Amino acid sequence: MSDSTYTPPKVWKWDSSNGGRFANINRPVAGPTHDKALPVGEHPFQLYSLATPNGVKATVMFEELLEKGIKEAEYDAWLINIMEGDQFSSGFVEVNPNSKIPALLDRSENPAVRVFESGSILFYLAEKFGAFLPTDRARRTETMNWLFWQMASAPILGGGFGHFYAYAPEKYEYPINRYTMEVKRQLDVLDRQLADNQYIAGDEYTIADMAIWPWYGSLVKNTVYEAAEFLEAHTYTNILRWTDELAKRPAVQRGRMVNRAWGELSSQLHERHDASDFDLRTQDKLDGEK
């Protein structure tokens, strides 16, 4: 079965009404759309994010560092509502000219250092604090192999499969088949790797796990795209074992709550400024105070 064909024009023109879900925040140009400064808290690190798979990478990393007793990793996490275009403010664009979450400002450096792209944030924090990145050359390289694997693979999963399967205004067989084939191949790559290793890069929990888990763990657990049955996620038993193991980590449980604005109210911590916020400032508590 073939889909209706499309003949591209000689010169492409942007139609802002097309594109399905998220169409209202996509545009073919960069730069700010409005002037607005970003809020700044008292901690060395200022994180501007949302609890999408990419955002969760950063908050899990911060919570894991704090779990290790690294107090210098204290951070303020501010909610960036991407559906409202917060990522196009002048303040956000100064921290990340690509207007994507997460974005980080390290104010412990003089001058302050901006860090954008989730993989870069993981690597920056791992190097700064000497944690979750092996120092041995071979094991460090294996960790970086898988970190870069995730950076290259997730656009196929999200922008490819996720868009055409879950978000596109119409379902078309060709792109869904094309991206499903590649996502299942990626799942097989991970499942084979985890058959012989406790964690992604070996026997040590690293930033590679933090990068891959929010995307592929969520996929096999059916919390993104609702495609677990379609993809036969139950057959990737090694990924499921690894996913469940990481989900039990206290820092992972906290990290996935930060900047979350959907789901159970008790799981939503819109902003994080102190460790006590997990007990006192979740959305169910705040709503109860009104």
C-alpha positions as CSV (number, residue, x, y, z in Angstrom):
1,M,0.0,0.0,0.0
2,S,1.4,3.4,-1.0
3,D,0.6,6.8,0.5
4,S,-0.5,9.8,-1.5
5,T,2.4,11.3,-3.3
6,Y,3.7,14.8,-2.8
7,T,5.5,16.9,-5.3
8,P,7.8,19.4,-3.6
9,P,7.6,23.0,-4.9
10,K,10.7,24.6,-6.4
11,V,10.9,26.8,-3.2
12,W,9.6,25.6,0.1
13,K,7.3,27.9,2.0
14,W,6.4,27.6,5.7
15,D,2.8,26.9,6.5
16,S,2.5,27.3,10.2
17,S,-0.9,25.5,10.3
18,N,0.7,22.2,9.3
19,G,2.7,19.9,11.5
20,G,0.3,18.3,14.0
21,R,1.0,18.5,17.7
22,F,3.7,21.0,18.5
23,A,3.2,22.9,15.2
24,N,2.5,26.1,17.1
25,I,6.1,26.1,18.6
26,N,8.0,25.1,15.5
27,R,9.3,27.6,13.1
28,P,12.1,27.8,10.4
29,V,14.1,30.6,12.0
30,A,16.0,31.0,15.3
31,G,16.4,33.8,17.8
32,P,14.1,35.3,20.5
33,T,10.4,36.2,19.9
34,H,10.1,38.3,23.0
35,D,12.1,40.0,25.8
36,K,12.1,38.3,29.1
37,A,14.8,37.7,31.6
38,L,15.3,34.3,33.2
39,P,14.8,33.9,36.9
40,V,17.9,33.2,39.0
41,G,18.0,31.4,42.3
42,E,20.7,31.2,45.0
43,H,22.5,28.0,44.0
44,P,25.6,27.7,41.8
45,F,23.6,25.9,39.0
46,Q,20.6,27.3,37.3
47,L,18.7,24.8,35.2
48,Y,15.9,25.8,32.8
49,S,14.0,22.8,31.7
50,L,10.9,20.6,31.4
51,A,10.6,16.9,32.3
52,T,10.7,15.6,28.8
53,P,13.1,12.7,28.2
54,N,15.9,15.2,27.4
55,G,15.1,17.3,30.5
56,V,15.0,14.3,32.8
57,K,18.6,13.5,31.9
58,A,19.9,16.7,33.5
59,T,17.7,16.5,36.7
60,V,18.6,12.8,37.3
61,M,22.3,13.7,37.0
62,F,22.0,16.5,39.5
63,E,20.1,14.3,41.9
64,E,22.6,11.5,41.5
65,L,25.5,13.9,42.3
66,L,23.6,15.1,45.4
67,E,22.9,11.5,46.4
68,K,26.7,10.9,46.3
69,G,27.1,13.8,48.8
70,I,28.4,16.3,46.4
71,K,26.9,19.4,47.9
72,E,28.5,21.7,45.3
73,A,26.0,20.3,42.8
74,E,23.1,22.1,44.4
75,Y,20.8,23.6,41.8
76,D,17.7,25.6,41.1
77,A,15.4,24.1,38.4
78,W,13.0,26.5,36.7
79,L,10.1,25.3,34.6
80,I,10.2,26.2,30.9
81,N,6.8,25.7,29.3
82,I,7.7,24.9,25.7
83,M,4.1,24.8,24.6
84,E,3.8,28.5,25.6
85,G,7.1,29.4,23.9
86,D,9.2,30.1,27.0
87,Q,12.2,28.8,25.2
88,F,12.0,31.7,22.7
89,S,12.5,34.4,25.4
90,S,15.6,36.6,25.1
91,G,16.9,35.3,28.4
92,F,16.6,31.6,27.3
93,V,18.1,32.2,23.9
94,E,21.1,33.8,25.7
95,V,21.7,30.5,27.5
96,N,20.8,28.3,24.5
97,P,20.7,29.9,21.1
98,N,19.1,26.6,19.8
99,S,16.0,27.3,22.0
100,K,15.7,23.7,23.3
101,I,15.5,22.4,26.8
102,P,17.4,21.7,29.0
103,A,19.7,24.7,29.3
104,L,22.1,25.2,32.2
105,L,24.0,28.2,33.6
106,D,27.0,27.4,35.9
107,R,27.4,30.5,38.1
108,S,30.2,28.9,40.1
109,E,32.5,29.9,37.3
110,N,33.6,33.5,36.6
111,P,32.3,34.4,34.1
112,A,29.4,32.0,34.3
113,V,29.4,29.1,31.8
114,R,26.4,28.3,29.7
115,V,25.9,24.6,28.8
116,F,23.3,23.4,26.3
117,E,22.4,20.1,24.7
118,S,21.6,17.4,27.2
119,G,24.6,15.3,26.4
120,S,26.9,18.2,26.8
121,I,25.3,18.9,30.2
122,L,25.9,15.3,31.4
123,F,29.5,15.4,30.2
124,Y,30.2,18.8,31.7
125,L,28.9,17.8,35.1
126,A,30.6,14.4,35.1
127,E,33.9,16.1,34.3
128,K,33.5,18.9,36.8
129,F,32.7,16.6,39.7
130,G,34.6,13.5,38.6
131,A,31.5,11.3,38.8
132,F,29.6,8.8,36.6
133,L,32.4,8.9,33.9
134,P,35.2,6.3,34.2
135,T,38.8,7.6,34.2
136,D,40.2,4.5,32.6
137,R,40.6,5.3,28.9
138,A,38.8,2.2,27.6
139,R,35.8,2.3,29.9
140,R,35.6,6.1,29.5
141,T,35.5,5.7,25.7
142,E,32.9,3.0,26.0
143,T,30.7,5.3,28.0
144,M,31.2,8.1,25.5
145,N,30.4,5.7,22.6
146,W,27.0,5.1,24.1
147,L,26.4,8.7,25.1
148,F,26.9,9.7,21.4
149,W,24.9,6.7,20.3
150,Q,21.9,8.2,22.2
151,M,22.5,11.6,20.8
152,A,22.4,10.2,17.3
153,S,19.5,7.7,17.8
154,A,16.9,9.7,19.8
155,P,16.0,12.0,16.8
156,I,15.0,8.9,14.9
157,L,12.9,7.8,17.9
158,G,11.3,11.2,18.8
159,G,11.3,13.3,15.6
160,G,10.8,10.2,13.4
161,F,8.8,7.4,15.0
162,G,7.2,9.4,17.7
163,H,6.1,12.2,15.4
164,F,4.6,10.0,12.7
165,Y,3.1,7.4,15.0
166,A,1.7,9.6,17.7
167,Y,1.7,13.3,16.7
168,A,1.3,13.7,12.9
169,P,-2.1,15.1,11.8
170,E,-2.5,12.0,9.6
171,K,-1.2,8.5,9.7
172,Y,0.9,7.4,6.7
173,E,2.2,3.9,6.3
174,Y,5.6,4.6,4.7
175,P,7.1,6.9,7.4
176,I,5.6,4.8,10.2
177,N,7.1,1.6,8.7
178,R,10.4,3.2,8.0
179,Y,10.9,4.6,11.5
180,T,9.4,1.6,13.3
181,M,12.0,-0.6,11.6
182,E,14.8,1.6,12.8
183,V,13.5,2.0,16.3
184,K,13.2,-1.8,16.6
185,R,16.7,-2.1,15.4
186,Q,17.9,0.3,18.1
187,L,16.0,-1.6,20.7
188,D,17.7,-4.8,19.5
189,V,21.1,-3.0,19.8
190,L,20.4,-2.1,23.4
191,D,18.9,-5.4,24.3
192,R,22.0,-7.3,23.0
193,Q,24.4,-4.9,24.9
194,L,22.4,-5.4,28.1
195,A,22.4,-9.1,27.8
196,D,26.1,-9.2,28.8
197,N,26.3,-6.0,30.9
198,Q,24.5,-4.8,34.0
199,Y,24.6,-1.2,32.7
200,I,24.9,0.3,29.3
201,A,28.6,0.7,29.2
202,G,29.6,-2.3,31.5
203,D,29.3,-3.0,35.2
204,E,29.3,0.7,36.2
205,Y,26.4,3.1,36.2
206,T,27.4,6.1,34.1
207,I,26.1,9.1,32.2
208,A,25.3,6.7,29.3
209,D,22.6,5.2,31.4
210,M,21.3,8.6,32.4
211,A,21.1,9.6,28.7
212,I,19.5,6.4,27.3
213,W,17.0,5.5,30.1
214,P,14.6,8.5,29.8
215,W,14.0,7.7,26.2
216,Y,14.2,4.0,25.8
217,G,13.1,3.0,29.3
218,S,10.0,5.2,28.8
219,L,9.4,3.6,25.4
220,V,9.4,0.0,26.6
221,K,7.3,1.0,29.7
222,N,4.7,2.6,27.4
223,T,5.0,6.1,29.0
224,V,5.9,7.8,25.7
225,Y,3.9,7.4,22.5
226,E,1.8,4.5,23.9
227,A,3.6,2.2,21.4
228,A,4.8,-0.6,23.6
229,E,2.4,-3.2,22.2
230,F,3.0,-2.0,18.6
231,L,6.7,-2.4,19.1
232,E,6.4,-5.7,21.0
233,A,8.4,-4.1,23.9
234,H,7.8,-7.1,26.1
235,T,10.3,-9.1,23.9
236,Y,13.2,-6.8,24.9
237,T,13.7,-8.5,28.3
238,N,17.2,-7.2,29.0
239,I,16.1,-3.6,28.4
240,L,13.1,-4.1,30.7
241,R,15.4,-5.6,33.4
242,W,17.7,-2.6,33.2
243,T,14.8,-0.1,33.0
244,D,13.3,-1.5,36.2
245,E,16.6,-1.5,38.0
246,L,17.3,2.2,37.3
247,A,13.7,3.2,38.2
248,K,14.4,2.0,41.8
249,R,17.2,4.4,42.3
250,P,16.1,7.3,44.6
251,A,17.9,9.9,42.6
252,V,16.1,8.7,39.4
253,Q,12.8,8.9,41.2
254,R,13.4,12.4,42.3
255,G,14.9,13.5,39.0
256,R,12.0,12.5,36.9
257,M,9.7,14.6,39.2
258,V,11.6,17.9,38.6
259,N,10.0,20.3,36.1
260,R,7.2,17.8,35.6
261,A,3.9,19.5,34.7
262,W,1.6,16.5,33.9
263,G,0.5,13.2,35.5
264,E,-0.3,12.6,39.1
265,L,-0.1,15.8,41.1
266,S,2.1,14.1,43.7
267,S,4.7,13.4,40.9
268,Q,4.9,17.0,39.8
269,L,7.6,19.3,41.2
270,H,7.3,22.3,38.9
271,E,10.4,24.1,40.4
272,R,13.1,22.7,42.5
273,H,15.2,24.9,44.8
274,D,15.8,22.7,47.9
275,A,15.9,19.0,48.7
276,S,12.9,19.6,51.0
277,D,10.8,20.6,48.0
278,F,10.1,16.9,47.1
279,D,8.3,16.6,50.4
280,L,6.8,20.0,50.7
281,R,6.3,21.6,47.2
282,T,4.8,18.9,44.9
283,Q,1.7,20.1,43.1
284,D,-0.7,18.2,45.3
285,K,0.7,20.0,48.3
286,L,0.6,23.4,46.7
287,D,-3.0,22.8,45.4
288,G,-4.0,21.8,48.9
289,E,-2.7,25.1,50.3
290,K,-5.0,27.2,48.0
